[in-house]
Amino acid sequence: MRLSVLKERRPAETRVAATPETVKKFLTLGVTDIAVETGAGLAAGIPDAEYQAAGATIAPDAAAALEGAGIVLKVRAPLEDELATIPQGALLIGELRADEAAARAYAARGIEACAMELLPRITRAQSMDILSSQANLAGYRAVIEAAAAFDRGFPMLMTAAGTVPAANVFVMGAGVAGLQAIATARRLGGRVSATDVRPAAKEEIKSLGASFVGYEDEESRQAQTAGGYAKQLSAEFYAKQAEVVAAHIARQDIVVTTALVQGRRAPVLVTEAMVASMKPGSVVVDIAADAGGNVAVTKPGEAVTTPGGVKVLGWSNWPGRIPAAASALYARNLLTFLTTFWDKEAGAPKLPAEDDIVKGALLTRGGTVVHPSFAPAKAA
């Protein structure tokens, strides 16, 4: 069976879905042929020669890499022209931007599509959870870039000429990205505070040495899904939370926003007025820019400076700004997924429909949309 690894073509995408490390392990697993499109790993610092040394064949283009493929690994959903070249019956694995239209397109192509962003939050799936591995790196990178953009010192600096105070850092959202942002800002010596609507987040924030900021009421105690994601809350709650946050933001040097709601546009948590209240030279980093942004003045894919001198970093694909590490973790996630369902006798993966992980990730099978969130409603 051929396993194909394609070069990513979406703008700002620097990651690759397999590394020489995972190529070797796939071959040990029983994959007989691995084709890597030339240049697939260059943006992540992996030349073709390293894939060859690991046992892969370098294909001159995507069409050659896909010829006879039974498994196709991607970081991002294939573009329309890429999808048209994936062999019917192949298993496509990646972050596939799962929605009804995408699921129908995969079904029409006759491929078996696994959207890794839909994996359930269960213990068995932790080591294949691409959202967590990539969010971790996004939180780290956001703080590093904030420190680089901030024109005063991050830690407290004591010199013979005087003392530079520590930066006040406020992290909004204490999921995987937010907690890593808190930890990184603390390691750099910042004075860190954080907020999140989920009730469990308060203790997590405090456990990392940050102070908790937020409005708490009965609604906030129900603000988390069974899967651990934040729920969409009422406009009234967000208004009260905004009052508390607004007063706090005015005193901050750096704000990092990370709040995402699964399947929805990111909530706007920082208004234009809040940004305007910050001191000139302050920095706002919006990790949620790809989902619309948590900051009213964010321009997705850009860094802007407001008339008041506040820098707002709204880069797309934050994990892709640390591509070597992001690719390594992403590739291991996919390796774990395939290893979990690998049938040694068949020399191929078998995805049992009744398995909880498969139920969560599998979009299409046999030309049909099978995921319960996107499958057509059955007639009564």
C-alpha positions in Angstrom: 0.0 0.0 0.0 1.3 3.4 -0.9 1.2 6.2 1.6 1.4 9.7 0.1 2.6 12.9 1.7 1.8 16.1 -0.2 3.3 19.6 -0.1 0.9 22.0 1.5 -0.4 24.7 -0.8 -2.6 26.9 1.3 -1.2 30.4 2.1 1.0 30.6 5.2 1.1 26.8 5.6 4.6 25.8 6.5 4.0 22.4 8.1 4.2 18.9 6.7 2.2 15.9 7.6 5.1 13.4 8.0 8.7 13.6 9.1 11.6 11.3 8.5 11.0 9.9 12.0 7.4 8.9 11.2 8.4 7.6 7.7 10.7 5.1 9.4 8.0 4.0 11.8 5.4 3.7 9.0 7.7 1.4 7.1 8.3 -0.7 10.3 4.5 -0.8 10.8 4.0 -2.4 7.4 3.5 0.4 4.9 5.3 -0.9 1.8 5.7 2.4 -0.2 5.9 6.0 1.0 5.9 8.8 -1.6 6.7 12.3 -0.5 6.2 15.2 -2.9 9.4 17.0 -3.6 9.8 20.1 -1.3 7.1 19.0 1.1 9.2 19.5 4.1 11.4 22.4 3.1 9.4 25.1 5.0 9.8 22.9 8.1 13.5 22.5 7.6 13.3 19.0 6.2 15.1 18.5 2.8 14.1 15.7 0.4 17.4 13.9 1.2 16.3 13.2 4.8 13.1 11.6 3.6 15.0 9.5 1.1 17.4 8.4 3.9 14.4 7.4 6.0 13.2 5.1 3.2 10.7 7.3 1.2 10.5 7.9 -2.5 10.6 11.5 -3.6 7.9 12.2 -6.2 8.3 15.1 -8.6 4.8 16.5 -8.1 1.5 15.8 -6.4 0.1 13.7 -9.2 3.1 11.4 -9.1 3.0 11.2 -5.3 -0.7 10.3 -5.4 -0.5 7.6 -8.1 -1.9 4.4 -6.6 -2.1 5.9 -3.1 -4.1 4.1 -0.5 -3.4 6.6 2.3 -3.0 10.4 1.9 -1.6 12.5 4.7 -2.3 16.2 4.8 -2.0 19.1 7.3 -4.8 21.2 5.8 -7.8 20.3 3.7 -6.9 19.7 0.0 -7.7 22.4 -2.5 -10.2 21.6 -5.2 -7.6 20.6 -7.8 -5.8 18.4 -5.2 -9.0 16.6 -4.2 -9.7 15.8 -7.9 -6.4 13.8 -8.1 -6.8 11.8 -4.9 -7.5 8.2 -6.0 -11.0 6.9 -5.3 -11.1 4.6 -2.3 -8.0 6.3 -0.7 -8.0 7.2 3.0 -7.4 10.9 3.5 -6.3 12.0 7.0 -5.7 15.6 8.1 -7.4 18.8 9.4 -10.1 18.8 6.8 -12.2 21.9 7.7 -15.1 19.6 8.3 -18.5 20.9 7.3 -21.5 19.7 5.2 -20.1 21.0 2.0 -16.6 19.5 2.5 -18.1 16.1 3.6 -20.2 16.0 0.4 -17.2 16.8 -1.7 -15.2 14.0 -0.1 -18.1 11.6 -0.6 -18.5 12.6 -4.2 -14.8 11.8 -4.8 -15.3 8.4 -3.3 -12.6 8.7 -0.6 -12.6 7.8 3.1 -12.0 11.1 4.9 -10.9 11.4 8.5 -11.1 14.9 10.0 -8.6 14.8 12.8 -10.0 18.1 14.3 -13.1 16.2 15.3 -11.5 13.6 17.5 -13.4 13.1 20.7 -11.8 14.3 23.9 -11.2 10.9 25.5 -8.1 9.4 27.0 -7.5 7.0 24.1 -7.4 9.9 21.7 -5.0 12.2 23.6 -1.8 11.2 21.8 -3.5 11.7 18.4 -5.1 15.0 19.2 -3.9 17.5 16.6 -5.8 20.4 18.1 -4.0 20.1 21.4 -0.5 19.5 20.1 -0.8 22.5 17.7 -2.5 24.8 20.2 0.3 24.1 22.7 2.8 25.5 20.2 0.6 28.4 19.2 0.4 29.5 22.9 4.2 29.4 23.2 4.8 31.2 19.9 2.3 33.9 20.7 4.1 34.9 23.8 7.5 34.8 22.1 6.3 37.1 19.3 4.6 39.4 21.9 8.0 39.7 23.7 9.7 40.5 20.4 7.1 43.2 19.5 7.1 44.7 23.0 9.5 47.7 23.2 10.1 47.4 27.0 11.6 44.6 29.1 9.5 41.4 29.7 11.0 40.4 33.1 11.9 42.9 35.8 15.4 44.1 35.1 17.5 45.6 37.9 20.5 47.7 36.7 22.8 50.4 38.1 20.8 52.8 36.1 17.5 51.8 37.6 14.8 49.1 37.4 12.7 48.1 34.4 9.4 46.7 35.8 8.1 43.3 34.6 5.5 43.3 31.8 1.9 42.9 32.8 0.6 40.0 30.7 -3.1 39.1 30.4 -4.1 35.8 28.8 -7.7 35.4 27.7 -8.8 31.8 27.4 -7.2 29.0 29.5 -7.4 26.0 27.1 -4.3 24.3 25.8 -3.0 27.4 24.0 -3.8 29.7 26.9 -2.2 27.6 29.6 0.9 27.3 27.5 0.9 31.1 27.0 0.6 31.6 30.8 3.5 29.2 31.4 5.7 30.8 28.8 5.0 34.3 30.0 5.8 33.2 33.6 9.1 31.7 32.4 10.0 34.9 30.7 9.4 36.8 34.0 6.1 38.5 33.2 3.5 39.4 35.8 0.7 37.2 34.5 -3.1 37.2 34.9 -5.7 35.2 32.9 -9.4 34.7 32.4 -11.7 31.9 31.1 -15.4 31.3 31.4 -15.1 27.6 32.2 -15.4 26.9 35.9 -12.4 24.5 35.9 -10.1 27.1 34.5 -9.7 29.2 37.6 -7.7 26.6 39.5 -5.7 25.7 36.4 -4.7 29.3 36.0 -3.7 29.6 39.6 -1.7 26.4 39.5 0.6 28.0 36.9 1.2 31.0 39.2 -1.1 33.5 37.4 -3.9 35.4 39.0 -7.5 34.9 37.9 -9.6 37.7 36.5 -13.3 37.3 35.6 -17.0 37.7 36.3 -18.6 34.6 38.0 -22.2 33.6 38.2 -24.5 30.6 37.8 -24.3 30.7 34.0 -20.5 30.6 34.1 -20.6 27.4 36.2 -22.3 25.7 33.2 -19.9 27.1 30.6 -18.2 23.9 29.6 -19.3 21.0 27.4 -18.9 17.4 28.3 -15.9 17.3 25.9 -14.1 20.1 27.7 -14.9 22.9 25.2 -16.2 26.4 26.1 -19.9 26.9 25.5 -21.5 29.9 23.8 -22.9 32.0 26.6 -25.5 34.7 26.8 -25.0 38.3 25.6 -25.8 39.4 29.2 -22.9 37.3 30.6 -20.5 38.5 28.0 -21.4 42.1 28.8 -20.7 41.7 32.5 -17.5 39.8 31.8 -16.5 42.6 29.5 -16.9 45.2 32.2 -14.4 43.3 34.4 -12.0 42.7 31.6 -12.1 46.2 30.2 -10.9 47.7 33.5 -8.1 45.1 33.7 -6.9 45.4 30.1 -6.3 49.2 30.5 -3.5 48.3 32.9 -1.9 45.6 30.7 1.2 45.7 28.6 0.5 42.5 26.7 -2.8 40.8 26.0 -2.9 37.3 24.4 -6.4 36.1 23.3 -7.0 32.4 22.7 -10.7 31.9 23.0 -12.4 29.5 20.5 -15.8 27.9 20.5 -16.0 24.7 18.6 -17.8 25.0 15.3 -18.4 28.8 15.6 -16.8 32.1 14.9 -14.4 33.1 17.7 -16.2 35.5 20.2 -15.0 39.1 20.2 -13.7 39.6 23.7 -11.6 42.8 23.2 -13.4 45.8 21.8 -11.9 48.7 19.9 -12.4 50.8 23.0 -10.5 48.3 25.2 -7.5 48.4 22.8 -7.6 52.2 22.7 -7.4 52.2 26.5 -4.0 50.5 26.5 -0.7 52.4 26.6 1.2 53.2 23.4 3.7 50.4 22.8 1.4 47.7 24.2 0.9 44.5 22.3 -2.2 42.4 21.6 -1.8 38.9 20.2 -4.9 37.3 18.7 -4.3 33.5 18.3 -8.0 33.2 17.2 -7.5 35.4 14.1 -8.1 32.4 11.8 -11.6 32.0 13.3 -12.5 35.6 12.9 -10.5 36.9 15.9 -11.2 37.7 19.5 -10.1 41.4 19.0 -12.3 43.9 17.2 -9.4 45.5 15.4 -7.6 42.3 14.3 -6.9 42.0 10.6 -6.4 38.2 10.0 -3.0 37.5 8.6 -1.6 40.9 9.4 0.1 42.9 12.2 -1.3 46.4 12.6 -0.6 49.3 14.8 -3.6 51.4 16.0 -3.7 55.2 16.0 -3.0 54.9 19.7 0.3 53.0 19.1 -0.9 49.5 20.2 0.4 46.7 18.1 -2.1 44.0 17.2 -0.7 40.7 15.9 -3.3 38.7 14.0 -1.1 36.2 12.1 -2.7 33.2 10.5 -1.7 29.7 11.4 0.2 30.3 14.7 1.6 26.7 14.8 2.9 27.2 11.3 5.2 30.0 12.7 7.2 27.3 14.5 7.0 24.7 11.7 9.7 22.2 12.6 8.2 21.5 16.1 4.6 21.8 14.8 5.3 19.3 12.0 7.0 16.9 14.4 4.1 16.8 16.8 1.4 16.7 14.0 3.2 13.9 12.2 3.3 11.9 15.5 -0.4 12.5 16.0 -1.2 10.9 12.6 1.3 8.1 13.2 -0.5 7.2 16.4 -3.9 7.3 14.7 -2.8 4.9 12.0 -0.9 2.7 14.4 -4.0 2.3 16.6 -6.1 1.0 13.7 -3.4 -0.8 11.7 -4.3 -4.4 10.7 -0.9 -6.2 10.3 -2.4 -9.2 8.4 -4.1 -6.9 5.9 -1.2 -4.5 5.8 -3.7 -1.6 5.9 -5.7 0.4 8.5 -9.1 -0.9 9.5 -11.5 1.7 10.9 -14.3 0.0 12.8 -17.5 2.1 12.6 -18.4 1.3 16.2 -15.2 2.7 17.6 -15.6 6.0 19.5 -12.5 7.6 17.8 -13.7 6.5 14.4 -17.2 7.8 15.0 -15.8 11.2 15.9 -13.4 11.6 13.0 -14.7 9.6 10.0 -16.6 11.9 7.6 -17.2 9.7 4.6 -17.1 6.0 3.6 -18.2 4.3 0.4 -19.3 7.5 -1.3 -21.5 8.4 1.6 -21.4 11.0 4.4 -21.4 9.0 7.6 -20.5 11.5 10.3 -23.6 12.2 12.4 -23.1 16.0 12.3 -23.1 16.2 8.5 -25.0 13.1 7.3 -28.4 13.8 5.6 -31.3 13.4 7.9 -33.1 10.0 7.5 -36.7 10.1 6.4 -39.1 9.2 9.2 
